Amino acid sequence: MRRAVFWRAAFFSPADFFSWIAFLALLAAAAPCPAQVTYERIRNAEKEPQNWLTYSGDYSGRRHSPLKQIDVTNAAKLRPAWIFQMDLSHKLETSPVVVNGVMYITEPPSNVTALDARTGRPYWRYRRTLPQGLRYCCGQVNRGVAVLGDRVFVGTMDAHLVALDAHSGLVRWDVEVESFAAGYSITAAPLVVKDRVIIGVSGGELGILGFIDAYDAATGRRVWRRYTIPGNGMPEQKTWAGESWGRGSAAPWMTGSYDPALNLIYWGSGNPGPNWNGDERAGDNLFSNCLLAIDADTSGFRWHFQFTPHDVWAWDAAQVPVLVDAPFKGKPRKLIVTPNRNGFYYVLDRASGEFLLAVPFVKQTWAERIDEKGRPVVKPDAIPSTAGAKVYPSPEGATNWYSPAFSPITGLLYAAVREAGAVMYKAPALFRPGSLFAGGSWRPVPGEEARGAVRALQLEDGRMKWEFPLQTQPWAGLLSTAGGLVFGGTEEGHFFALDAASGKVLWRFPAGGRITANPVTYMVDGRQHVTIASGQALVAFALE
């Protein structure tokens, strides 16, 4: 075999020769072949805290790391270990995945890079050429990848799901999830469960029909599709007046969580379309604004819970749900907790979907209360109108896509929150496939300065334990560690570490670029790192 390859190389044309040189260069730069990332490894991610194996670190959505080399006593000694610069024209929202010293990140709009987690040196880059005529609402962004076996999976702005070779970055398969011309796109990191890749779609502002898909990781064959709008014959379709369900949106545009013991995937769905005007879609509009418990094998709904029925404020429920096993009112429970965009913190039983608690965690003026079944009692003057209705929180929400964190050590849930209201207006909505489908607009409350904070909430009752004020509203998620720390970032480009028990700031670094991403932590060569995307760069920190 070696002689055959040598003979062919000896008679290359000049073009072939340079192609061969380029191929050898690719092999030389390729990432070290990582050990197979199996489902069992991800299921037991807490046993290898040196890695960050999936979007939230593990299946629970807690974004908590058992690493504790960096702790409350030495966090002030953190220094940049390396910086990877990118040439971007879009917001950087990537959350890295780290496997055995190799880091996989996305660069917007739909690119993937493998880095040496020790130095930040790139091993390979996948660059996707996107078609003309993309339709999207809120920027060309991408939040991360998933890894299973020897493959890296990424969703794209033109609504494809792509499998890349983890060693070389070469495309193993590429499937169209849905037509980008109809307004579909993918901005979330996929979630791998068993031998399948789970992904939800974006495009809720364009009148799409939201859905969650599962694909065979080896072949790219679609295994199932679960729409977030009830189809014909489903009783829930009656929660949409007339044919309004056919453009109901409810896009499940973020990454979900998974409970292997219950075999349930938990995924949040977006708000119904059009925004701000619900006149033509009378009813609760299921399954928009819901937390959906989906059987991982069959795609059947086990249960659903709707946070904001008939949403006219654009408070989708796409936030990453957090799974916690803890006592509730003296009884051990399998809980799911989530600070919702509508301003309420919720606790549910994740096995049954039973509603347990809802309390405000920011200023809210739209609901008189949440009743004993978890349904809000809406104030009539909070409904958007042609004259405008002042409502708290704003359409950007009490929180947004960026992740909360939960520490099993402190028992606290940490959330980056937004304190802001808005004047919301209703207007006629005209549906045209692939075009913006909005029934109104909004503006900030005149003369009011919005603010943000990191808040630590008690798990069982949602009461605030402490608060760390931010100068502006956040767009960055949080990370908790066994070192007693909570990491976060700001719009001004500051990356910081807080004492997880008290909220005291222990360290702050001016990264110099807007932070709109989630931090992660990992260990390589016995050295713990914490990394965050800032501006057009990814920065990794370690102890000096």
N, C-alpha and C positions, 0 to 999 in steps of 0.2 A: 504493500500500500504506500509506504514512504517513497519507494522508487517511482511509482506511478505519479504521485503528486509532484515529485522533483522533475520528472521528464516533462510533464505538462507545463510546469513553470518555466523550463528552459526554452520553450518555443512560444511563449506568450507574445502577443503583439504589444506595443507600447501601452495601449489602452488597458489591455488585460493585466499588464505588469502593475500599473498604478492601482487597478482595482484590487489586485492581490495584496499590495502593500497596505491599502486601506483596510482590507479584511484582517490582516495580521495586526494592524494597529487597534482595530476594534477588539480583537481577542486579548491583546495586551492590556487594554483599558477596562475590560469587562470586570464586573464585580466578582469577588470571590463567590464561588458557588455555595450558597447558604444551605444549611440543613433544611430538609423538607419542613415547611410550616404546616403541620397537620391540624385537623379539627381538634384533636385531643390536646395539642399544645395550646391552642387558643382557649379552649374550654378551661384549661388549668394554667392560665397566664400568670396567676399570682405566684406560681412556683418558679418562674424565671423573670424576676423583676428587672433584670438587666436589659430586657427587651421591652418594646412597646408594640405589641403584635397586631393591634387593630385600632380603629379610629379613636375609641374611648379608652384604649389600654387593655380592656377586657370586655366581656359581653355585658357587664352590669351597667355601663354608662356612668360609673362613679368618678372616672378620671382621678383615681387615687393610686399612688405608687408606694409599695413597701420599702423603697430605697430610703436610707437615712444617713448616708455619708455626709450629705449636706443637711445641716440641722439649725436649730435656733441659736446655737452657740457659735457657729462659724459662717452663717449665711453672708455676713458682712464682708467676707473674704472672697466672694465670687468675682471672677474676672472672665472676660471673653477668652474662650479657648480657640475658636475659629469663626470665620465669617464667610458665608457663601453668597456672592453677589449675583443678582439676576438683572436682565434687561427687560423691564416690564412696563406695560401701559395700563395694567389693570390692578385692582386690589389683590393683595396677597393674603389668602385666608387658609393656607395649607396647614394641616396637622400631620406631622411626619409619622411614619411607621418605621420601627427599627428592629432589624432581625440580625442577630449575631454580628454586630459591628457594621452592618450595611443599613443606611437610611434611605427610605424612598419618600420623595416629596412630589407634589404637583406644583407646576408653575402655570398660572393662568395664560391663555384660556383653557387649554386641554393638554398640557404637556407633562411629562414625567421625567424625573432625574433621580439616579441612584448615586449616593454619596458615601464616601468613607466617613463613618461616624466618628472616627478619631481626629480627622484633619479637615473634613469638609471638601476633600478633593472629589470631583465627579468621576464616576466610573463610566456611566453611559447616560445618554439623553434620548428620550423619545419625543419627537416634534411632530405634532399633528397639523396638517393643512386643513383648514376649515373652509367650507363652501361660502359663497356669497349669499346674502339674504337671510342671515341668521335673525331669528326673532326671539327677543328676551326682554325681561323687565328691568333687572336690577344689577346690571354689570356682568361681564364675562369673567366668572370666578370659578374656582374649583377648590374643594376643601380636603381632598386626600384620596388615598388608595386603600385597597385591601390586598392581602397576600394569602395565598393558599397553595400548598405544594411548592412548585418552583415557578409560580406565576404571580404577576402583579396585575391587579384589575383596576381600571379607571373608567369613569363615565366622562362623556365629552359634551361640549356645547351644542354639537349637531346631533345629540341624542343617540349616540352609539355607546356600547359597552365593549371595551377592548381588553384583551388578555395579552400581557407582555411576558417575555422570558425574563425571569428575575436575574439571570446571570448576564444577559447581553442587551436586554431592552428590545429585542426583535419581537414583532407581532406574531402571536400564536393564533389568535382568532380575533375577529372584529364583526360585531353584529349590530344591526340597526334596531334600536329599541322602539322608536317611533319616528315619525317624520318631523324634522325640524321646521319645515315649511308651515306646519299646522300650529307652531308655537311651542313644541316640546324641546326641552333641553335637560341636561343632567349636570348638576353642580355639587352634589353630595358625594362623600366617600361611600363606596359599596360596603356591605356587611357580608362576610362569608359565614355560612352555617352548614355544617356537615360538608357535603360535596357541591354546595350550591352558592351562587353569588346573588345576593339580594340587593335590589336598587329601586329607588323611587325617582319620580320625574319632577322637574320644575316646569313652570309655565302657567301658574295659576292666574296670572293677570291677563292671560290671553284666551281665556275661555276654553281651556282644554278639558279633557276628562282624566282626572288623576288616577294613577294606578301604581302598584308595587309589583315588580317582576322577580322571578327566581330563574336563574340560568345554570345549566350544568357547567361546572368549572372546567371540565376537561374539553368539552366540545363547543360550548357557547349555545347549545340548544336550549330554547326556553322551556322550562318545566311547568310553570304556572304563572298566571297573571291574576291579581286581585284588584279590581277597580275600587276606588274610594267614593264612587257615585253608584248608588244601587241601580242594578239593571232591571230590565223588564221581568215582571213576575215577582220581584222582591217587594215585600210590604213597605219597606222603607222608602220606596220611590214615591209614595204618597206624601212624603214630607217635602216634596218639591211641587209647587203649583204648575199645572200644565206640563209643557215640555221643557221647562227651565233646567231640569236635571241634565239635559243634553249639552249644556255649556257651563256646568256647575263648578268646574275647576277642582277644588279640594286637593291640590297637589301635595303629595307626601315628599317634600323636597329636601328633607334632611335625613340623617342616618338614624336608624333605630337601635334598640337593644334586644337582648335575647336571654331567655332563661332555659338552659339545657334540661333541667329537671322537669319542667312543665312542657318543654318543647314548644314554647310560645315566643314568637317575635312580637315586639312592641314597637309600634311605629305611629308617629303623629301625622295628622293630615292638615292641610292648609284651609284657608277660609273659602267660602263660596263666592262665585262670581255672579254679577259684578260687585266690586267694592262699593260700599257706602249707600247703595240703593237696593233694598230688598223687595221693592214693590212687585216685581214680576216673578219672584221666587218665594211666595208666601209659604210658611211652614218652617220646620226645624232645619231642613237642608242637610240631612244625614248623607254621607258620613263625613261631612266637613267639620273642622275644628274638633276632631276626635282623637282620642288615644285608642288604637286598634290592637287587639290581642289576636294574632293570626297563627294558626297551626303551621309550623314550619314545613310539614310534609305535604299537606293537602291544600293550603291557602285558605281554609275555612275560618270564618270569624268565630272565636271562642267567646269574646265579649267586646263591647265598645263602650266608651264613655265620652259624652259630648260636653265640652267645657263651655262653649258659647253658642247655644242654639240660635239659628237665624242671625248669624253674625253680620252686622252692618258697619263694623269698625275696623275690619281687616286685621283681626287678632288671630292669626292662624295658630295651630297647636303643633307646629312642626318641631318643637324643642326636643332634644335628646332626653328620653325618660331615664330615670335613675332607679335601679333595682336595689332594695335593701332588705335584709332579713333582720327584724328588730321587734321588740315588744311594742304594742300599741294598746294603751289603756290596760296594761297588765297582762296582755295575751300575746304570745309569740305570733307574728304574722309575716307573711311574704308580702312586702309592701312595694309599691311603686310611687315615687314622689316626683313632683315636677312644679317648679315655679312657672306659671303660665303667662303668656304674653298679655292676657286680659287683666293682670294685676293680682290674681289670687294664687296662693300656694296650695296645692292639692296633695292629699294622701289617699291612695286607693289600695284595695287588696288586689294583688296582681294575679292571683289564681282565679278569682271570681269576678273581678271588676267592681266589687262593692265600694261605694263611696263612703269614705271615712271622715274626711276633713277638707274644708276650704276656708282659708283666712287671707285677707289682703297682706301683701308684703311691700306694697308701694301705695301711694295715694291713688284711690279709685273713686269715681263719682257716677258710674253707670249702673251699678246694681245696688238695690236696697239691702239685699242679703242673698245668701245662697241657701236654698231650702234643704230639708233633711234628705232629699234624694240627690242633691248636688246640682239642682237646676237654679240658675240665677233669676231673681225677681228684678226685672229691668225698670229703671226710672224712665218715664215717658219723655222727659226733657233731654235725655241723653241720646235720642235717636237723631242721626244726621238729617238736616232739613235744608231747604233752599236758602233760608236765612242764616243757617249755621248753628251748630250746637257745640258748646264748650264741654269737652269730655276729658277725663283722665282715666287711664294713660292715653298717650298719643297712638296713632296707628303703628308707629315703630315699636310700641309695646313696652311693658314693664321689664321685659327681657326680650331676647331675639334668638337668632340661630346659635350663637356662641354658647359653649357648654358650661353648666354648673359643675361643681365637684362635691363629693361627699367623703368625709374622713370617718372610718370606723373607729378610730382612736378617740376623737373628740365627740363623735356622734352628731356632728353639725353638718348641715348642707350649706355650701357657699355659693352665692349667686352674684353675678355682676348685674346691677339693676339700673333702671333709667327712671328718673323722676321728671316727667314732662306731660303736659296736656296738649290738646289741639282743638282748634275749631274745625269741625267736620261739616262738609257741605254735600248735599244730595243733588244729583243732576241726571238727566236722561242718559241711558246706556244703549249704545248701538253695537250689536254683535256682528263682527266680521271675522271669519276664521283666520287665525294667525295675527290678528291685530289687537292692540290694547283694548281690554274690555273693562272699562271703569265707569261707574255710575256716580261720579262725584270727585271731590278733592279735599284737601285739608291744608291748614297752615298752623304754625306755632301760635300759642296764645300771645297776643301782643303784650309787650312790656315784661314778659316773663323769661327768666333765664333758666333753661333746663340744666339739670345736674345729674350726676351719677354716683354710685357707691358700690363697694363690695360689702355684702351683708352676710352674716352667719346666722342661719335660721335653725332653731331647735327642731329636730325631726318630727316629734310627736305633735307639737302644737303650732309650729310655724312662727313662734315668737322670736324676735331678733335678739341674739346674744351680744353681738357687737356690730359696728359699722366702721368701714374705712372710706371716708369721702373721696370722690374723684372730682377733678376740676371740670370735666366734661362728661357727657354720656358715653358709656363704654360700647365698644364693638369687639371686645376680646374676651375669651373664655378663661377658665380657671383650672388650676391643678393643685391637688393636695398631696402631701407626702408623709411618710412615717417619720420623717425628721421634724415633724411639727410645723410644717410650713404650708402656706398657700401662695402660689405664684399667679400673677396677673399682669395686664398691660393697659396702656391708655392711648387715647387718640393723639396725645402730644408726643408719643414715642417713648414713654417711660416703662421699663420692665421692673417689677418689684416683687419682693418676698415679704409676706406678713406672718406674724405669729398666729398659728391656726387657733390657738386657745383664746387669745386676747384681741387680735386684730392690729397689734402694734407693728408698725413698719420696721423691718430689720435691715432692708437693703433696697436700694433703688439704682437703676442704671439708665442713663439717657441714651437709648439706642438710636435716636436720631431720625426715626421714621415711624409713621402711623402704624399702630399695632391693631390688626383686625383678624386675629387668629387665636388658636388655642395653644398653650404651652404643653410640652411633653418632657419627660425625663427618662434617662437610660444610663447604663453603665457599660463602659468598654475599657479593657485593660485595667480593671480595678478602680476606675475613676468615674464618679457620677457626673453626668452632664445634665443641664437643663437648657432647652432650646426654644426659641420663639421667632416667628416671622415678623420682621419690622421693616416698613418701607419696601424696598426692593431687595432685601437681604434676609437670609436666615442666619441667626446668631446663636452659637452654642456657648454656654458658660460652664465653668468648673472652678473648683477651689484653687487658689494660687499656690 
